[in-house]
Amino acid sequence: MPHSTFRKIQSTYPRLSKTDQLIADYITANDQQVVHMTISEVATQLAVADATIFRFCKRIGYNGFQDLKIALAKEKKPIQSIHDEISEQDDEFTIAQKVFQSNIQTLQNTLTLLTQDTMTVAINALNDSKRIYFFGLGGSAIIAMDGYHKFMRTNKPAFAFIDSHFQLMSASQLTKDDIAVIISHSGKNKDTLQILMTAKEAGAKTIAITSFPRSPIATKADITLLTSSEETEYRSEALASRIAQLSIIDALYVNLMVKNKEQSDTVLQNIRKAISKTRQ
């Protein structure tokens, strides 16, 4: 699937109707065939009207079906670059270059998935909360702890726990004044989903940070922030998405600090004063 077209579909997918999601799924799975099809042929395959296909193309940012086909054709065979795959024949510095470029590409791709509206809603939800909780299991637990480490510098009490049982227990104690930030690359970990649903049942607002818009966690959270990453033989998607997850948390943190500059400055000064006593 061409990368820019995929990102357009991925970024709008949660807001699409069931019919539009059906069209999105078909184009994602058959992008190279769609290039050679007419709008009526696609409509017949999906048992929808031509106008429905046309409106879908407009919703994801194209002028129409023909415009979408041109984009698909242009992106049919992306140029292979040094960043695409790591080879056993690569020397150490070349591998380092590829890892760095992969991280850069992940950040650039993720930035295209972020929208003004979603970020504004997420920041306002954080700002309206009294307490912020970060949840994640496995590798995502490290990201959750990083969120806790940053947000304890804000004027909002922040919490995170490594142990999954502690996370579930704390989720059950949340209130409507709290917000839960749920981190999961796949968005389908059963234990993480249970934590999310427990937080929602307790009345808390929820933000999901994930790479898959159709995943259970993405669709059930109140607010979803999407990351984008690509898998190679030696570098899993989850490993690359970590960089994007950290950057999204950084963006949330800085926004909240700006919104509450005076209060946050006081907290930050107190933390710096305490830490300074540990240094010679």
ABEGO torsion letter per residue (X at the ends): XBAAAAAAAAAAAAABBAAAAAAAAAAAAAAAAAAABBAAAAAAAAGBBAAAAAAAAAAAGBAEAAAAAAAAAAAABBBBBAAABBBAABBAAAAAAAAAAAAAAAAAAAAAABBAAAAAAAAAAAAABABBBBBBBEAAAAAAAAAAAAAAABABBBBBBABAAAAAAAAAABBAABBBBBBBAAGABAAAAAAAAAAAAAGBBBBBBBABAABAAAAABABBBBBBBBBBAABBAAAAAAAAAAAAAAAAAAAAAAAAAAAAAAAAAAAAAAAAAABX
